[in-house]
Amino acid sequence: MKTFNKTAAQGDVYIRRVDNLPGGLMKVDTSNGKVVVAHSETGHDHVFHGDTIEMYRPETNFDFDAWLVVKEPTPFEHLRGYDTHEPIMFEPGIYHVRRQREYVPDGFRRVED
């Protein structure tokens, strides 16, 4: 299992540790005991299991940014049984999660993993 100090990436998700939450966020509810940070186009989501994570999203730009408050060490997993990304252990703290974007002639779009 991977660990990190300041930044990490898993597929199309980029993570960096921050000092505090910005204003204007709304708390996101868990889904069947999972915190789904990034939905995959193929159903292989990037998730945390359990109640050790609180996730927040802005009211605008909902698809690209999330903030996590990690209460105790918790692995971040990619739900795919083959050719998967290695889990990343998150230590307690606050994290900014950003979906990677790429430029296309019509503007920007999310990178699809």
Secondary structure, DSSP 8 states (H G I E B T S, - for coil): -B--SSEEEETTEEEEEESS--SSEEEE--BTTEEEEE--TTS--EEEESSSEEEEEESSSTTTEEEEEE-S-EEEEE--SSS----EEE-SEEEEEEE-EEEETTEEEE---
